[in-house]
Each structure stands twice: as C-alpha cells, then as structure tokens.
C-alpha cells in the first residue's frame, strides 16, 4: 500500500498576497477620506492690483490699480516690517481705484512692506508684499 501526502505549498503565498492587496486598498480608502475632508475649509482668494511707491523718507503711496475684487475693499492696513503705518483719515469704506493713498511711517530705511486688504465680507488678505527703501 502506497502512502500519499498532500502538499499545500502554494496556498500560503496566495493568501498572503490577497491580504496585502486588501490592506493596501483599505489604507488608500482611509487616506483619501482624510484628504478629501481637508479641502472643505479652503476658501477662494481675492484678486486686487496694488502699486506701492516711496513718496519721501517717511511716507508711502499705495494705489489700487484694479482687479476683480477691488470694489469689495473696505479698508487697507500697511506694514513696514512689523510696524503698522498711519493711514490717511477717512480711508475706511472710501477706497477708489486709481487714487493714491499716503501712509506715514515712524521709521525709515530698507525693509519689507506689506499691504493687507480688509474686505466688505469681513475677510483680511495680504494683497501686496515687497521690499522698499524709505530714505
């Protein structure tokens, strides 16, 4: 009488491969759900053209040159480094395209100037950043 043994050598690699594919699919689904959930808070940015020129050793002229959201501007804040420049009186709510506005600094020299637009919907956005020399 002949004794036969069953060989199951091929079963373990097949099951291992199926398990690896299943784990990969589950991980991709979880990562996709997390990434898709992150995009819900991203808002749209405003488009405003700005021209900034030094006027003297302590003043800067800021001119709104146009843009799709230029009419939505309610106010401007201008910073020379970390110092906020003094805005002209009556600026809030009266911003016009093409009109230069004079902002006054308490310091001079070379530094970064930033213009922040405050819009009618209550959102603030940096609309200009560059280097300027007040000398």
Phi and psi restraints in degrees (value plus and minus 20) as a CYANA .aco file:
   2 UNK   PHI    -119.6   -79.6
   2 UNK   PSI     112.9   152.9
   3 UNK   PHI    -118.9   -78.9
   3 UNK   PSI     102.3   142.3
   4 UNK   PHI    -129.6   -89.6
   4 UNK   PSI     122.4   162.4
   5 UNK   PHI    -136.1   -96.1
   5 UNK   PSI     124.7   164.7
   6 UNK   PHI    -108.8   -68.8
   6 UNK   PSI     113.4   153.4
   7 UNK   PHI    -126.4   -86.4
   7 UNK   PSI     104.1   144.1
   8 UNK   PHI    -134.1   -94.1
   8 UNK   PSI      17.6    57.6
   9 UNK   PHI     -85.5   -45.5
   9 UNK   PSI     -50.9   -10.9
  10 UNK   PHI    -105.6   -65.6
  10 UNK   PSI     -29.4    10.6
  11 UNK   PHI     -94.9   -54.9
  11 UNK   PSI     -64.0   -24.0
  12 UNK   PHI     -82.8   -42.8
  12 UNK   PSI     -65.6   -25.6
  13 UNK   PHI     -83.8   -43.8
  13 UNK   PSI     -54.7   -14.7
  14 UNK   PHI     -87.4   -47.4
  14 UNK   PSI     -64.8   -24.8
  15 UNK   PHI     -84.7   -44.7
  15 UNK   PSI     -60.7   -20.7
  16 UNK   PHI     -81.0   -41.0
  16 UNK   PSI     -62.4   -22.4
  17 UNK   PHI     -85.0   -45.0
  17 UNK   PSI     -62.4   -22.4
  18 UNK   PHI     -82.8   -42.8
  18 UNK   PSI     -61.5   -21.5
  19 UNK   PHI     -85.1   -45.1
  19 UNK   PSI     -61.0   -21.0
  20 UNK   PHI     -83.2   -43.2
  20 UNK   PSI     -62.6   -22.6
  21 UNK   PHI     -84.1   -44.1
  21 UNK   PSI     -61.6   -21.6
  22 UNK   PHI     -84.1   -44.1
  22 UNK   PSI     -62.7   -22.7
  23 UNK   PHI     -83.4   -43.4
  23 UNK   PSI     -61.9   -21.9
  24 UNK   PHI     -82.0   -42.0
  24 UNK   PSI     -63.5   -23.5
  25 UNK   PHI     -83.3   -43.3
  25 UNK   PSI     -61.3   -21.3
  26 UNK   PHI     -85.4   -45.4
  26 UNK   PSI     -63.4   -23.4
  27 UNK   PHI     -83.1   -43.1
  27 UNK   PSI     -62.1   -22.1
  28 UNK   PHI     -81.6   -41.6
  28 UNK   PSI     -61.0   -21.0
  29 UNK   PHI     -84.6   -44.6
  29 UNK   PSI     -61.4   -21.4
  30 UNK   PHI     -87.0   -47.0
  30 UNK   PSI     -66.4   -26.4
  31 UNK   PHI     -83.6   -43.6
  31 UNK   PSI     -60.3   -20.3
  32 UNK   PHI     -81.8   -41.8
  32 UNK   PSI     -61.4   -21.4
  33 UNK   PHI     -84.6   -44.6
  33 UNK   PSI     -59.1   -19.1
  34 UNK   PHI     -87.7   -47.7
  34 UNK   PSI     -66.3   -26.3
  35 UNK   PHI     -85.9   -45.9
  35 UNK   PSI     -61.5   -21.5
  36 UNK   PHI     -85.3   -45.3
  36 UNK   PSI     -52.0   -12.0
  37 UNK   PHI     -90.8   -50.8
  37 UNK   PSI     -45.6    -5.6
  38 UNK   PHI     -93.3   -53.3
  38 UNK   PSI     -46.0    -6.0
  39 UNK   PHI     -98.1   -58.1
  39 UNK   PSI     -27.7    12.3
  40 UNK   PHI     -88.9   -48.9
  40 UNK   PSI     -44.0    -4.0
  41 UNK   PHI    -112.4   -72.4
  41 UNK   PSI     -23.2    16.8
  42 UNK   PHI     -99.1   -59.1
  42 UNK   PSI     102.6   142.6
  43 UNK   PHI    -120.2   -80.2
  43 UNK   PSI     156.3   196.3
  44 UNK   PHI    -111.3   -71.3
  44 UNK   PSI     128.7   168.7
  45 UNK   PHI    -112.3   -72.3
  45 UNK   PSI     135.2   175.2
  46 UNK   PHI    -108.8   -68.8
  46 UNK   PSI     130.0   170.0
  47 UNK   PHI    -137.1   -97.1
  47 UNK   PSI      93.8   133.8
  48 UNK   PHI    -161.0  -121.0
  48 UNK   PSI     111.3   151.3
  49 UNK   PHI    -109.1   -69.1
  49 UNK   PSI     113.9   153.9
  50 UNK   PHI    -153.9  -113.9
  50 UNK   PSI     118.9   158.9
  51 UNK   PHI    -140.4  -100.4
  51 UNK   PSI     108.0   148.0
  52 UNK   PHI    -141.2  -101.2
  52 UNK   PSI     106.2   146.2
  53 UNK   PHI    -156.5  -116.5
  53 UNK   PSI     121.3   161.3
  54 UNK   PHI     -91.5   -51.5
  54 UNK   PSI     119.3   159.3
  55 UNK   PHI    -126.0   -86.0
  55 UNK   PSI     -57.7   -17.7
  56 UNK   PHI    -174.5  -134.5
  56 UNK   PSI    -185.4  -145.4
  57 UNK   PHI     -92.9   -52.9
  57 UNK   PSI     -33.0     7.0
  58 UNK   PHI    -153.4  -113.4
  58 UNK   PSI     -15.8    24.2
  59 UNK   PHI    -147.2  -107.2
  59 UNK   PSI     131.3   171.3
  60 UNK   PHI    -149.8  -109.8
  60 UNK   PSI     116.3   156.3
  61 UNK   PHI    -117.7   -77.7
  61 UNK   PSI     106.8   146.8
  62 UNK   PHI    -136.7   -96.7
  62 UNK   PSI     101.9   141.9
  63 UNK   PHI    -141.9  -101.9
  63 UNK   PSI     107.5   147.5
  64 UNK   PHI    -102.0   -62.0
  64 UNK   PSI     100.4   140.4
  65 UNK   PHI    -118.3   -78.3
  65 UNK   PSI     -28.1    11.9
  66 UNK   PHI     121.0   161.0
  66 UNK   PSI    -179.6  -139.6
  67 UNK   PHI      98.2   138.2
  67 UNK   PSI     139.3   179.3
  68 UNK   PHI     -83.0   -43.0
  68 UNK   PSI     -50.0   -10.0
  69 UNK   PHI    -131.3   -91.3
  69 UNK   PSI      -3.4    36.6
  70 UNK   PHI     -82.3   -42.3
  70 UNK   PSI     -54.0   -14.0
  71 UNK   PHI     -92.6   -52.6
  71 UNK   PSI     -34.1     5.9
  72 UNK   PHI    -110.4   -70.4
  72 UNK   PSI     -23.7    16.3
  73 UNK   PHI     -88.6   -48.6
  73 UNK   PSI     113.0   153.0
  74 UNK   PHI    -127.4   -87.4
  74 UNK   PSI     -51.9   -11.9
  75 UNK   PHI    -180.5  -140.5
  75 UNK   PSI     146.7   186.7
  76 UNK   PHI    -150.4  -110.4
  76 UNK   PSI     123.5   163.5
  77 UNK   PHI    -143.8  -103.8
  77 UNK   PSI     112.1   152.1
  78 UNK   PHI    -140.3  -100.3
  78 UNK   PSI     113.6   153.6
  79 UNK   PHI    -142.4  -102.4
  79 UNK   PSI     114.3   154.3
  80 UNK   PHI    -128.5   -88.5
  80 UNK   PSI      79.7   119.7
  81 UNK   PHI      51.0    91.0
  81 UNK   PSI    -141.6  -101.6
  82 UNK   PHI    -124.5   -84.5
  82 UNK   PSI     -16.1    23.9
  83 UNK   PHI    -115.1   -75.1
  83 UNK   PSI     106.0   146.0
  84 UNK   PHI     -99.7   -59.7
  84 UNK   PSI     110.4   150.4
  85 UNK   PHI    -100.8   -60.8
  85 UNK   PSI     130.6   170.6
  86 UNK   PHI     -92.2   -52.2
  86 UNK   PSI     107.1   147.1
  87 UNK   PHI    -105.6   -65.6
  87 UNK   PSI     133.9   173.9
  88 UNK   PHI     -86.6   -46.6
  88 UNK   PSI     130.9   170.9
  89 UNK   PHI     -89.0   -49.0
  89 UNK   PSI     123.7   163.7
  90 UNK   PHI      56.8    96.8
  90 UNK   PSI      -2.7    37.3
  91 UNK   PHI     -93.4   -53.4
  91 UNK   PSI     -60.4   -20.4
  92 UNK   PHI     -78.1   -38.1
  92 UNK   PSI     103.0   143.0
  93 UNK   PHI      61.5   101.5
  93 UNK   PSI     -22.3    17.7
  94 UNK   PHI    -144.6  -104.6
  94 UNK   PSI      21.0    61.0
  95 UNK   PHI    -109.5   -69.5
  95 UNK   PSI     107.0   147.0
  96 UNK   PHI    -138.9   -98.9
  96 UNK   PSI     127.3   167.3
  97 UNK   PHI     -93.5   -53.5
  97 UNK   PSI     112.6   152.6
  98 UNK   PHI      71.2   111.2
  98 UNK   PSI     -30.4     9.6
  99 UNK   PHI    -114.3   -74.3
  99 UNK   PSI     105.5   145.5
 100 UNK   PHI     -98.7   -58.7
 100 UNK   PSI     118.5   158.5
 101 UNK   PHI    -135.9   -95.9
 101 UNK   PSI     113.1   153.1
 102 UNK   PHI    -116.4   -76.4
 102 UNK   PSI     101.7   141.7
 103 UNK   PHI    -130.7   -90.7
 103 UNK   PSI     115.8   155.8
 104 UNK   PHI    -127.1   -87.1
 104 UNK   PSI     113.9   153.9
 105 UNK   PHI    -124.2   -84.2
 105 UNK   PSI     135.5   175.5
 106 UNK   PHI    -117.0   -77.0
 106 UNK   PSI     -23.7    16.3
 107 UNK   PHI    -156.8  -116.8
 107 UNK   PSI     147.4   187.4
 108 UNK   PHI    -152.5  -112.5
 108 UNK   PSI     157.7   197.7
 109 UNK   PHI      99.2   139.2
 109 UNK   PSI    -188.6  -148.6
 110 UNK   PHI    -119.0   -79.0
 110 UNK   PSI     113.9   153.9
 111 UNK   PHI    -187.8  -147.8
 111 UNK   PSI     158.0   198.0
 112 UNK   PHI    -105.9   -65.9
 112 UNK   PSI     112.6   152.6
 113 UNK   PHI    -134.2   -94.2
 113 UNK   PSI     116.0   156.0
 114 UNK   PHI    -148.6  -108.6
 114 UNK   PSI     117.2   157.2
 115 UNK   PHI    -135.0   -95.0
 115 UNK   PSI     104.6   144.6
 116 UNK   PHI    -131.1   -91.1
 116 UNK   PSI     105.6   145.6
 117 UNK   PHI    -112.7   -72.7
 117 UNK   PSI     112.5   152.5
 118 UNK   PHI    -126.0   -86.0
 118 UNK   PSI      99.2   139.2
 119 UNK   PHI    -119.0   -79.0
 119 UNK   PSI     144.1   184.1
 120 UNK   PHI     -83.5   -43.5
 120 UNK   PSI     -44.4    -4.4
 121 UNK   PHI    -103.4   -63.4
 121 UNK   PSI     -15.1    24.9
 122 UNK   PHI      70.2   110.2
 122 UNK   PSI     -20.6    19.4
 123 UNK   PHI    -109.8   -69.8
 123 UNK   PSI     124.7   164.7
 124 UNK   PHI    -129.2   -89.2
 124 UNK   PSI     121.5   161.5
 125 UNK   PHI    -169.8  -129.8
 125 UNK   PSI     118.7   158.7
 126 UNK   PHI     -90.4   -50.4
 126 UNK   PSI     103.7   143.7
 127 UNK   PHI    -132.0   -92.0
 127 UNK   PSI     -27.6    12.4
 128 UNK   PHI    -178.4  -138.4
 128 UNK   PSI     121.7   161.7
 129 UNK   PHI    -170.6  -130.6
 129 UNK   PSI     110.2   150.2
 130 UNK   PHI    -188.0  -148.0
 130 UNK   PSI     158.7   198.7
 131 UNK   PHI    -122.9   -82.9
 131 UNK   PSI     118.5   158.5
 132 UNK   PHI    -158.2  -118.2
 132 UNK   PSI     132.7   172.7
 133 UNK   PHI    -135.6   -95.6
 133 UNK   PSI      89.0   129.0
 134 UNK   PHI    -116.7   -76.7
 134 UNK   PSI      80.8   120.8
